[in-house]
Amino acid sequence: MNIELAITKSYLTALLKMPKNIQKKASELIDKFKSQPEAASINYESIITMKDEKVRTIRVDQKYRAIILQPSEGNVYLFVYIDHHDEAMNWAKNKVFNINEYTSAIQVVDLDIIKGPTESEAVSYEWLSIDEKSIADKYTKEELLSMGIPEIVIPVLSMIKTNEDLIEYVKDYVSTDIFDILEFCLEGIPVDEILDCLLVVPSVTKPTMKEAINKEINKSYIKVVSDEESIRDILDNPIDYWRIFIHPRQLQYVIGNKGHYNGSFQIKGSAGTGKTVVAMHRAKYLATTVYTAETDKILFTTFSKKLTKSVEYNLKNMCTMESLKRIEVTNIHEWISKYLKDHQIKFQIIDDQTRRTFITNAIHKLHLQDNFAVNDIITEIDVVMSFYQVSDLSTYLKVSRNGTYKKLGRLQRTQVWDIVSEYFEMLNEAEKTEWWLLIKNVIYMINHKKDRSYTAIIVDESQDFGMPEYRLLRSLVEEKEDDLFIVGDIRQRIYDNRANFSKCNINIKGNRTRKLNINYRNTYEIGSFAQNIIEGISFKEFDDVEFENIKASYVIKGAEPIIKNFTNKNIESDFVCNEIKEIVSLGISYNEIAVIARTNKYLESIGERLRNEGIAFASFEEVNPITRDSVYVGTMHGIKGFEFKVVFLIGINDKLLPLKNHLNHLKYENEIEAFVKQERSLLYVSLTRARDMIYILSSDKKCVWI
């Protein structure tokens, strides 16, 4: 029998929550069902208690069942859910599955939605700023039907005023496509824009299941599978889940206005909103649709070397070999090193200790030790000179010193320049350089050779790039349609870099910025806890504009963060090891767990304890889907760009957050304030790496922010 199989987002979401042995059996079932759907061992059967006569169940093993839709016509079978026997039956019993007559969307509605909330139950929540009109107040019945909302759902919408209402009273009763439309409706977006975003083409005749699956509107929610291997790929590489089921709002930002952006464009969004996913899809879209010539080249760059490896791996799974040839993935430091190597130029960046020694010697040589400390000169170099690419005294005297910690008059600036000039001479004699000076020379080479080798550039982790890096990127691609696509979150800035797009000739003003506001990674409990860490902090955007802090909304609820304080590191380590064993016994894999600390030194004891307990562990440099059965151990800086089901934050002690060893060396109030803000952002980033569960542990007096 020649049959085709497809899986829905609801099936894959449920499957990813199953124990690994059940995932393996479920993927093997795909091949077995395709070749012998009537085999007795599969136990393919209809259940009389189901509201929808198309519903069938098949046996995964003695305890687990999968729910399948038998086609009314044709040969396409749809896997829609999997769970323990009773839970799977209960999930399916009141659901009806239909192809929407207006949009051809394959939809699911649980008939229990008819009950809806009562007037007293439907409440507004402070954490979401949405007006008080219900969805039914904003749209007519005809408009809702035209967007693909089933008629049976419409009565409930008169009670839905907030995202919290939507999650509480609708989310579990409808398929994802309906929920996504209603999220747009909450914002009051015009009907034609919603239809555009969802790629809706009004149906002339009702399609068959096979025809419907191939409609654009269903591609975000349903995936045709060829064999067991394609399911295994998704289970082994969870990012494949997002690769297949990208949210319509994200897809809209990937494609832009009618397939293009009129110049540079910026996507902002808090942690977990899918920024990197959008960036990867943007790279794929450009390489397969917009820039398809042999000479076209797209640069995908990040600040983190670790994240680059992850992006490169995922793009290999997302793209054809042909389109992949047009995408170069590299972090900015590697790109510069390779460029200079290709031009046979050697360089050596000065290390921090030698830098301090050189500057100290320069200060003493000019007898200015009573006027300036080493940190004063370092601040002038890092905050002012690198920002403006200062190369002479006259420029230095004119530029703004925003972001510095000490007022300087004209005479003092002249003295600073004398010290810096002396320091630069020492650099030359030692054949060393600073990072920003190196970039300045690279930009000169590119402009001189007119070496603009990229047709488009995608920037991830944009908040961690500074002015030198953005000037370099601007020099690598001409100003044109689709030139720069910039993705980031200013609240996740964990390095002491800042930038001004306008001063780099990057124009994102006007209607050239969009925000992602829905968190798909974290539970509401984890996300809200993380948000409180940075609550009340003022952040500045790239053009020195005050950041508008719009909180994300969450589609998942879960467990509260587990906060524990221990009297010493040994007891803390014992707790971590015991909890890891317990978590693994419940079906979570070792490589879905991370243990994080502020410093490498603090990690030494937990590493030794894990080793003694026989728990394998790996560093973030080794994060790879091929690496199995290893807990990942690393610093708070190192975890950036990754996500895990369970995260242990250890050593969240008062002396380590903010890092007292560094804090005690700072003497200016605004310098201290900037560092503390950076440390709070670091904690925010670390917390939001956890998808389902977060442990926040301390072995001394705990951090005051917890």
VOGU-3710 file (C-alpha; in Angstrom, 3 decimals, decimal comma):
1> mnielaitks> 0,000/0,000/0,000  1,519/3,333/-1,066  0,827/5,823/1,747  2,269/9,178/2,811  2,856/10,314/6,380  2,960/13,784/7,890  3,495/15,046/11,437  1,958/18,098/13,056  3,589/20,574/15,382  1,437/19,187/18,229
11> yltallkmpk> 2,792/15,670/17,597  6,409/16,772/17,549  5,970/18,999/20,626  4,561/16,027/22,534  7,214/13,659/21,161  10,075/15,898/22,318  8,709/15,606/25,876  8,745/11,805/25,806  11,549/9,679/27,332  14,349/8,868/24,889
21> niqkkaseli> 13,392/5,192/24,596  9,833/6,168/23,595  11,155/8,696/21,074  13,198/5,899/19,515  10,200/3,552/19,349  7,997/6,310/17,911  10,468/7,074/15,134  10,784/3,359/14,298  6,996/3,232/14,130  7,049/5,661/11,183
31> dkfksqpeaa> 8,751/3,123/8,901  6,709/0,230/10,254  3,398/2,029/9,690  4,394/3,182/6,227  5,199/-0,343/5,076  2,508/-2,276/6,995  -0,237/-0,008/8,390  -2,526/-2,976/9,023  0,086/-5,032/10,913  -1,325/-6,576/14,087
41> sinyesiitm> 1,629/-5,394/16,177  0,738/-1,780/15,401  -2,859/-2,246/16,581  -4,274/0,422/14,252  -7,855/1,007/15,398  -10,735/3,426/15,663  -12,199/4,337/19,063  -15,957/4,642/19,353  -15,801/7,334/22,063  -14,002/9,821/19,809
51> kdekvrtirv> -15,977/12,844/18,594  -14,173/12,782/15,223  -14,620/9,589/13,222  -11,281/10,169/11,431  -9,300/9,592/14,644  -7,302/6,367/14,910  -4,761/5,157/17,456  -1,680/2,985/17,064  0,440/1,260/19,664  3,937/2,633/20,359
61> dqkyraiilq> 4,438/0,074/23,131  2,354/-1,342/25,973  2,046/2,054/27,683  2,169/4,656/24,889  -0,176/5,430/21,991  0,021/7,730/18,979  -3,041/9,516/17,589  -3,436/9,504/13,787  -5,971/10,928/11,360  -7,205/8,553/8,702
71> psegnvylfv> -7,849/10,431/5,447  -11,449/10,723/4,256  -9,973/10,453/0,773  -6,458/9,970/-0,527  -3,493/8,317/1,159  -2,025/10,930/3,554  -2,054/9,935/7,235  -1,454/12,654/9,823  0,309/11,963/13,153  -1,195/14,501/15,579
81> yidhhdeamn> -0,286/13,434/19,143  1,577/10,928/21,332  1,415/10,202/25,065  0,646/7,541/27,674  -2,363/5,469/26,592  -4,988/7,176/28,796  -3,591/10,689/28,324  -3,470/10,272/24,540  -7,074/9,062/24,474  -8,194/11,898/26,703
91> waknkvfnin> -6,382/14,445/24,503  -8,150/13,231/21,356  -11,639/12,315/22,541  -13,319/15,752/22,214  -11,273/17,115/19,321  -12,490/17,638/15,769  -10,080/17,917/12,837  -11,082/19,888/9,741  -9,713/21,709/6,713  -10,805/25,350/6,985
101> eytsaiqvvd> -13,088/26,271/4,097  -11,785/29,864/3,939  -8,022/29,341/4,219  -7,352/25,592/3,656  -5,634/25,442/7,057  -5,703/22,008/8,702  -7,177/22,811/12,106  -7,992/21,220/15,441  -10,622/22,394/17,924  -11,445/20,791/21,259
111> ldiikgptes> -15,212/20,981/21,735  -14,690/21,817/25,411  -13,787/25,342/24,272  -17,525/25,991/24,011  -17,587/26,393/27,798  -15,089/29,266/27,775  -14,321/31,481/30,809  -16,959/33,177/32,916  -17,051/36,974/33,239  -15,378/36,749/36,653
121> eavsyewlsi> -12,631/34,434/35,376  -11,578/36,607/32,432  -9,138/39,058/34,006  -6,408/41,387/32,816  -2,802/40,966/33,901  -0,405/43,814/34,653  2,491/42,150/32,848  0,790/42,657/29,474  -0,102/46,093/28,132  -2,938/45,294/25,725
131> deksiadkyt> -6,095/47,407/25,570  -9,251/46,173/27,265  -11,276/45,385/24,146  -11,914/41,719/23,504  -10,981/40,090/20,206  -14,672/39,906/19,322  -14,908/43,691/19,847  -12,070/44,332/17,399  -13,281/42,219/14,471  -16,607/41,247/12,939
141> keellsmgip> -17,653/37,623/12,704  -17,107/37,726/8,931  -13,558/39,064/9,390  -12,716/36,352/11,913  -14,056/33,663/9,595  -12,096/35,068/6,642  -8,871/34,841/8,676  -9,525/31,167/9,376  -11,083/31,247/12,844  -13,577/28,349/13,050
151> eivipvlsmi> -17,128/29,432/13,824  -17,228/27,265/16,944  -14,383/29,328/18,483  -15,871/32,791/17,899  -18,286/32,953/20,903  -15,392/32,499/23,352  -13,501/35,465/21,870  -15,827/37,992/23,504  -14,074/37,110/26,777  -10,490/37,176/25,487
161> ktnedlieyv> -8,834/40,528/26,235  -5,246/39,669/27,158  -2,559/37,219/26,142  -3,013/35,568/29,522  -6,707/35,016/28,753  -5,719/33,555/25,389  -3,290/31,099/26,953  -5,622/30,182/29,800  -8,857/29,671/27,879  -7,943/29,029/24,241
171> kdyvstdifd> -4,398/27,693/23,777  -5,063/24,108/24,872  -8,287/23,890/22,860  -7,138/24,888/19,376  -4,337/24,052/16,965  -1,317/26,340/16,775  -2,415/28,035/13,552  -5,626/29,297/15,190  -3,732/30,445/18,279  -1,225/32,344/16,107
181> ilefclegip> -4,027/34,207/14,298  -5,601/35,150/17,625  -2,264/36,513/18,893  -2,259/38,887/15,927  -5,894/39,757/16,632  -5,078/40,734/20,220  -2,787/43,417/18,807  -5,582/44,735/16,606  -3,628/44,205/13,383  -5,691/44,841/10,214
191> vdeildcllv> -7,210/41,752/8,579  -5,306/42,124/5,301  -1,969/42,333/7,153  -2,754/39,167/9,108  -3,732/37,320/5,937  -0,540/38,566/4,291  1,615/37,444/7,187  0,024/33,989/7,275  0,378/33,595/3,504  -3,354/32,970/3,165
201> vpsvtkptmk> -4,704/32,403/-0,335  -8,524/32,190/-0,135  -9,821/28,736/-1,086  -12,002/28,307/-4,153  -12,828/24,678/-3,415  -12,119/22,634/-0,322  -8,821/20,771/-0,886  -8,032/17,162/-0,051  -5,686/16,465/2,866  -2,786/15,941/0,449
211> eainkeinks> -3,499/19,234/-1,331  -3,943/21,081/1,972  -0,642/19,865/3,430  1,211/21,433/0,506  -0,468/24,834/0,956  1,835/27,583/2,272  -0,463/28,234/5,238  0,141/24,716/6,589  3,900/24,522/6,089  4,540/26,245/9,427
221> yikvvsdees> 2,596/23,547/11,270  2,824/20,299/9,300  5,795/18,400/7,906  5,701/15,478/5,476  8,147/12,795/6,639  9,823/10,299/4,372  11,157/7,801/6,913  12,330/7,111/10,450  15,594/8,934/9,730  13,918/12,316/9,244
231> irdildnpid> 12,236/12,010/12,656  15,514/10,934/14,283  17,235/14,006/12,853  14,701/16,263/14,553  14,939/14,431/17,873  18,734/14,522/17,824  18,819/18,202/16,861  16,021/20,158/18,620  16,760/23,265/16,519  15,260/21,291/13,621
241> ywrifihprq> 11,924/21,732/15,378  12,184/25,491/14,839  13,678/24,980/11,392  10,486/23,234/10,315  7,888/25,079/12,375  8,887/28,746/12,218  6,221/31,106/13,573  4,346/33,207/10,961  5,482/36,455/12,641  9,084/35,304/12,412
251> lqyvignkgh> 8,592/34,260/8,796  7,215/37,713/8,004  10,442/39,290/9,274  12,562/36,775/7,384  11,021/37,722/4,040  10,482/41,442/4,583  8,143/43,673/2,619  7,314/41,884/-0,631  10,511/39,886/-0,409  12,945/42,733/0,353
261> yngsfqikgs> 14,043/45,340/2,871  14,807/48,825/1,616  18,288/48,928/3,119  19,510/47,907/6,574  17,022/46,355/8,983  17,024/45,531/12,701  15,185/42,820/14,634  14,989/43,285/18,399  13,625/40,887/20,973  14,204/39,648/24,483
271> agtgktvvam> 15,762/36,280/25,259  13,900/33,278/23,874  11,941/35,108/21,173  13,715/33,346/18,302  16,120/36,021/17,039  18,832/33,581/15,949  16,213/31,367/14,291  15,004/34,378/12,285  18,596/35,270/11,372  19,304/31,737/10,119
281> hrakylattv> 16,104/31,644/8,085  17,004/35,054/6,672  20,358/33,664/5,508  18,622/30,706/3,903  16,001/32,934/2,248  18,596/35,290/0,757  20,768/32,419/-0,497  17,891/30,512/-2,092  15,622/33,306/-3,322  17,316/36,709/-3,569
291> ytaetdkilf> 21,045/36,220/-4,179  21,430/33,139/-6,347  24,287/34,096/-8,678  27,622/32,305/-8,388  29,328/35,544/-7,366  26,835/36,323/-4,578  28,117/35,905/-1,040  26,246/36,303/2,264  28,161/36,800/5,509  26,558/35,519/8,722
301> ttfskkltks> 28,605/36,843/11,616  28,353/36,706/15,400  30,444/37,933/18,309  30,706/34,489/19,893  32,866/31,759/18,397  30,759/29,110/20,143  27,495/30,366/18,647  29,097/30,419/15,199  29,664/26,658/15,382  26,027/26,105/16,296
311> veynlknmct> 24,739/28,347/13,479  27,026/26,703/10,939  25,815/23,252/11,952  22,143/24,255/11,762  22,463/25,989/8,401  23,968/22,794/6,992  20,738/21,047/7,970  18,512/23,858/6,703  20,044/24,638/3,313  20,826/22,768/0,129
321> meslkrievt> 24,495/22,355/-0,739  24,026/24,827/-3,576  22,640/27,635/-1,398  25,047/26,835/1,442  27,974/27,670/-0,859  26,777/31,289/-0,836  26,705/31,594/2,977  29,855/32,204/4,997  29,463/31,752/8,765  32,178/33,164/10,994
331> nihewiskyl> 32,606/35,222/14,100  34,047/38,690/13,575  37,418/37,921/15,161  37,975/34,891/12,934  37,008/36,885/9,866  39,622/39,558/10,563  42,322/36,976/11,271  41,586/35,166/8,017  41,487/38,396/5,995  44,913/39,454/7,246
341> kdhqikfqii> 46,333/35,966/6,782  45,070/35,959/3,184  46,950/39,238/2,700  50,043/37,771/4,404  49,927/40,233/7,293  50,922/39,012/10,741  49,680/40,700/13,904  49,741/40,314/17,662  47,108/41,851/19,938  48,560/43,185/23,163
351> ddqtrrtfit> 47,466/41,342/26,310  45,925/43,222/29,245  48,901/42,959/31,582  51,444/44,148/28,992  49,065/46,931/28,018  48,882/48,181/31,608  52,664/48,002/31,894  53,192/50,014/28,682  50,677/52,682/29,721  52,203/52,906/33,207
361> naihklhlqd> 55,639/53,409/31,648  54,258/56,094/29,309  52,671/57,981/32,221  55,890/57,888/34,236  58,038/58,847/31,260  55,997/62,052/30,898  55,911/62,588/34,693  52,113/62,621/34,732  51,569/59,953/37,407  50,041/62,543/39,756
371> nfavndiite> 47,510/63,518/37,078  46,349/60,187/35,650  45,983/56,574/36,697  46,367/53,684/34,263  42,594/53,110/34,268  42,000/56,740/33,248  44,031/56,260/30,075  42,488/52,857/29,349  39,027/54,427/29,593  39,985/57,188/27,150
381> idvvmsfyqv> 41,309/54,630/24,674  38,437/52,148/24,994  35,510/54,545/25,368  36,542/57,569/23,302  39,372/56,835/20,870  38,188/53,444/19,637  34,605/54,750/19,372  35,609/57,655/17,107  38,690/56,024/15,527  40,795/58,928/16,815
391> sdlstylkvs> 44,172/59,246/15,105  45,311/62,782/15,986  45,087/65,391/18,732  42,787/67,803/16,862  40,144/65,073/16,444  40,478/64,005/20,074  39,928/67,575/21,285  36,671/67,852/19,302  34,893/64,565/19,985  32,285/63,951/22,672
401> rngtykklgr> 33,356/61,987/25,712  29,957/60,494/26,578  30,374/57,312/28,554  33,608/58,347/30,294  33,933/58,635/34,054  36,118/61,732/34,591  35,808/65,286/33,258  38,827/66,491/31,260  39,627/70,017/30,093  41,621/70,922/26,980
411> lqrtqvwdiv> 44,986/70,797/28,784  44,175/67,426/30,331  43,098/66,011/26,977  46,370/67,188/25,459  48,263/65,418/28,236  46,218/62,249/27,683  47,050/62,389/23,991  50,755/62,719/24,808  50,542/59,591/26,965  48,616/57,666/24,305
421> seyfemlnea> 51,077/58,734/21,595  53,933/57,457/23,738  52,013/54,217/24,309  51,426/53,797/20,557  55,170/54,135/19,943  55,778/51,369/22,466  53,239/49,209/20,636  55,039/49,732/17,337  58,430/48,933/18,838  57,038/45,721/20,357
431> ektewwllik> 55,260/44,853/17,069  51,928/44,660/18,873  48,600/46,403/18,309  45,167/46,998/19,809  42,034/45,387/18,423  40,417/48,648/17,312  43,631/49,837/15,649  43,835/46,558/13,764  40,239/46,939/12,537  40,967/50,512/11,492
441> nviyminhkk> 43,807/49,263/9,285  41,641/46,480/7,837  38,947/49,022/6,906  41,592/51,145/5,192  42,741/48,121/3,176  39,164/47,226/2,163  38,349/50,774/1,066  41,663/51,171/-0,754  41,217/47,880/-2,631  37,429/48,398/-3,006
451> drsytaiivd> 37,171/44,895/-1,618  33,433/44,720/-0,916  33,035/41,004/-1,320  29,549/40,510/0,186  26,103/41,110/-1,257  24,463/40,943/2,187  25,492/40,630/5,831  23,540/39,158/8,753  24,649/40,152/12,255  23,606/38,071/15,271
461> esqdfgmpey> 24,338/39,093/18,898  24,438/42,682/17,650  24,495/44,106/21,192  28,025/42,781/21,741  29,569/44,467/18,686  31,269/47,837/19,119  31,909/50,772/16,815  35,064/49,309/15,212  33,213/46,114/14,264  30,212/47,968/12,816
471> rllrslveek> 32,470/50,261/10,781  34,137/47,159/9,394  30,827/45,512/8,483  29,639/48,697/6,802  32,791/48,710/4,678  32,186/45,114/3,534  28,828/45,679/1,819  27,566/48,613/-0,212  24,503/50,563/0,923  21,606/49,006/-0,944
481> eddlfivgdi> 18,502/46,879/-0,636  18,884/43,987/1,853  22,433/45,000/2,792  22,520/44,547/6,591  20,160/42,460/8,737  20,930/43,095/12,416  19,572/40,942/15,248  20,019/41,446/18,988  18,848/42,507/22,439  20,491/45,434/24,191
491> rqriydnran> 19,577/43,919/27,579  21,870/40,971/26,840  24,998/43,088/26,415  27,621/41,281/28,498  30,739/42,908/27,054  31,819/46,514/27,471  31,040/47,552/23,907  28,726/50,260/22,601  27,847/51,528/19,164  26,064/54,274/17,274
501> fskcninikg> 24,642/53,096/13,956  24,332/56,584/12,489  28,026/57,269/13,030  28,797/54,031/11,160  26,576/55,000/8,192  24,091/52,283/9,087  20,588/53,653/8,656  17,829/51,862/10,568  15,765/54,953/11,358  12,153/55,241/10,338
511> nrtrklniny> 10,304/52,015/9,720  13,391/49,790/9,770  13,057/48,036/13,120  10,776/45,242/14,268  10,349/43,559/17,639  9,797/39,924/18,562  7,677/39,843/21,719  6,671/36,199/22,146  9,014/33,985/24,165  8,985/30,411/22,844
521> rntyeigsfa> 11,915/29,093/24,895  11,310/29,841/28,554  8,386/29,124/30,802  6,526/32,134/32,165  8,046/31,426/35,593  11,661/31,419/34,355  11,181/34,378/32,008  9,467/36,522/34,631  12,159/35,756/37,205  14,873/36,717/34,715
531> qniiegisfk> 13,032/39,901/33,750  12,954/40,980/37,407  16,772/40,854/37,520  17,004/43,733/35,023  13,799/45,496/36,053  14,267/49,232/36,539  17,585/49,400/34,678  17,885/52,050/31,988  19,304/50,749/28,692  20,381/52,839/25,702
541> efddvefeni> 19,799/51,729/22,123  22,463/51,805/19,421  21,788/55,445/18,546  21,788/56,519/22,212  17,989/56,394/22,360  16,345/55,214/25,584  15,334/51,555/25,270  11,588/50,924/25,342  11,198/47,936/27,650  8,230/45,991/26,278
551> kasyvikgae> 7,971/42,746/28,204  7,661/39,488/26,313  4,602/37,297/26,571  4,974/33,587/27,216  3,185/30,594/25,739  4,464/27,994/28,230  3,870/27,643/31,959  6,015/25,494/34,210  7,765/25,103/37,544  8,980/27,975/39,691
561> piiknftnkn> 12,776/28,489/39,870  14,396/26,404/42,613  16,467/28,646/44,901  18,707/27,087/47,553  21,460/28,422/49,792  24,154/26,085/51,147  26,837/26,638/53,766  29,713/25,492/51,539  30,628/24,355/48,013  30,832/20,655/48,931
571> iesdfvcnei> 27,198/20,510/50,033  26,203/22,504/46,961  28,088/20,060/44,692  26,476/17,050/46,402  23,047/18,538/45,771  23,815/19,196/42,088  25,046/15,630/41,479  22,066/14,064/43,237  19,608/16,255/41,341  21,240/15,436/37,997
581> keivslgisy> 20,878/11,712/38,704  17,231/12,187/39,664  16,481/14,283/36,568  18,138/11,748/34,262  16,119/8,930/35,857  12,988/10,818/34,759  14,016/10,626/31,097  16,019/13,805/30,502  19,378/13,234/28,785  22,660/14,382/30,288
591> neiaviartn> 23,296/16,677/27,313  20,060/18,538/28,064  21,549/19,724/31,374  24,039/22,547/31,998  25,940/23,613/35,114  26,984/27,266/35,058  29,110/29,507/37,301  30,408/33,073/37,146  34,078/32,037/36,961  36,116/29,076/35,732
601> kylesigerl> 37,736/28,790/39,154  34,390/28,152/40,815  33,710/25,336/38,340  36,801/23,363/39,389  35,170/21,757/42,430  31,942/20,790/40,641  33,988/19,268/37,814  35,876/17,101/40,277  32,650/16,084/42,021  30,932/15,136/38,734
611> rnegiafasf> 33,966/13,077/37,754  33,921/11,217/41,083  30,223/10,454/40,632  30,798/9,063/37,137  28,828/11,848/35,462  30,489/12,752/32,164  30,726/16,445/31,336  31,906/18,619/28,469  32,681/22,285/27,890  30,631/24,610/25,685
621> eevnpitrds> 33,340/24,414/23,034  32,207/20,803/22,645  28,468/21,528/22,417  27,387/19,421/19,470  24,385/17,180/18,852  26,803/14,304/18,257  28,132/14,609/21,825  25,854/12,393/23,917  25,554/11,623/27,622  27,531/14,637/28,835
631> vyvgtmhgik> 26,415/17,414/31,137  27,667/20,748/29,839  29,760/22,775/32,271  30,865/26,348/31,652  30,836/29,991/32,637  27,979/32,461/32,434  29,713/34,132/29,489  30,168/30,780/27,762  26,522/29,688/27,844  25,421/32,663/25,756
641> gfefkvvfli> 23,714/31,502/22,575  22,749/28,065/23,903  19,702/26,591/25,604  19,124/23,555/27,810  16,094/21,898/29,361  17,647/22,191/32,823  20,228/24,716/34,021  22,025/24,780/37,376  23,388/28,234/38,223  25,890/27,573/40,999
651> gindkllplk> 27,887/29,919/43,193  25,386/32,752/42,869  27,103/34,346/45,845  27,329/37,951/46,923  31,097/38,021/46,257  30,755/36,630/42,750  27,759/38,604/41,465  28,657/41,324/40,901  32,268/40,144/40,728  33,853/41,842/43,748
661> nhlnhlkyen> 37,450/41,306/42,562  36,732/43,587/39,614  34,297/45,916/41,352  36,788/46,819/44,085  39,225/48,205/41,483  36,691/50,705/40,116  36,705/54,197/41,597  34,147/56,283/39,661  30,432/56,055/40,448  29,271/55,795/36,831
671> eieafvkqer> 32,028/53,260/36,126  30,708/51,100/38,970  27,127/51,573/37,762  28,049/50,442/34,236  29,777/47,296/35,524  26,890/46,372/37,837  24,454/46,769/34,923  26,644/44,481/32,828  26,688/41,867/35,600  22,909/41,955/35,942
681> sllyvsltra> 22,600/41,473/32,179  24,953/38,508/32,497  22,715/36,916/35,121  19,653/37,643/32,946  21,294/35,911/29,981  22,243/32,892/32,110  18,763/32,466/33,566  17,130/32,576/30,145  19,229/29,666/28,851  16,899/27,335/30,792
691> rdmiyilssd> 13,855/26,074/28,903  11,992/24,055/31,541  13,779/24,184/34,885  16,284/26,494/36,590  18,219/25,932/39,823  19,754/29,019/41,465  22,240/27,891/44,090  24,670/29,655/46,417  27,368/28,369/48,776  27,807/31,500/50,869
701> kkcvwi> 25,795/34,681/51,335  23,626/34,712/48,221  23,598/37,445/45,577  21,376/40,381/46,574  19,531/40,238/43,219  18,041/36,803/43,982
//
